[in-house]
Amino acid sequence: MGTRRGLGTTGRNGGRQQRIPARYAQTYTMLAPPDTHRRRASCAEVDCPNLSRARCEAVGCARFETGWRTVLPVGSPLLNVARTSGRRFLEKPPEAGLVEFVFAPGQQCFESPHWAADAGPCQVVHSVSLERPGIFAVRGMRSRAFGERSGLWAEHWAEHWDHVYRTVGG
């Protein structure tokens, strides 16, 4: 028993397969084109396996070479982090509500370990989502674009299937 031209099939209805005319077929799509919904990203942003973590001296960190200073407000929880970090520093008395730490050269900074490329530039083009809403469209006999209005798109889908169900019978 062959299929009749112009008829498609949909789900089961009471154990028998329901046939619907092809004119009722519509395709509902959600699109997120890369040009408008993604941006290029660095290896570090996407945790690229071509990168590894390196210590300050391996990447030529300026803080490792010359030392650095950190200024924190009195009462900041980071004061204890600096004091218990095991790094060599000079703590200047609070002035105008701020405490200054002067860290000596030759020790790991607080950003260590740094991201470093192992084998030159990465050959992969990375991208991340811009977290924009998708573009909603309907293709078929009555094509229509809904832009970013997902609620109208879903409502159109529900109305279309209700119409098909009532027309074909259920």
Beta strands, then each sheet from edge to edge (+ up, - down):
strand 1: 7-13
strand 2: 16-21
strand 3: 26-31
strand 4: 38-41
strand 5: 51-54
strand 6: 68-73
strand 7: 89-95
strand 8: 98-103
strand 9: 114-117
strand 10: 126-129
strand 11: 135-140
strand 12: 144-147
sheet 1: 1+ 2-
sheet 2: 3+ 11- 12+
sheet 3: 4+ 10-
sheet 4: 5+ 9-
sheet 5: 6+ 8- 7+
end
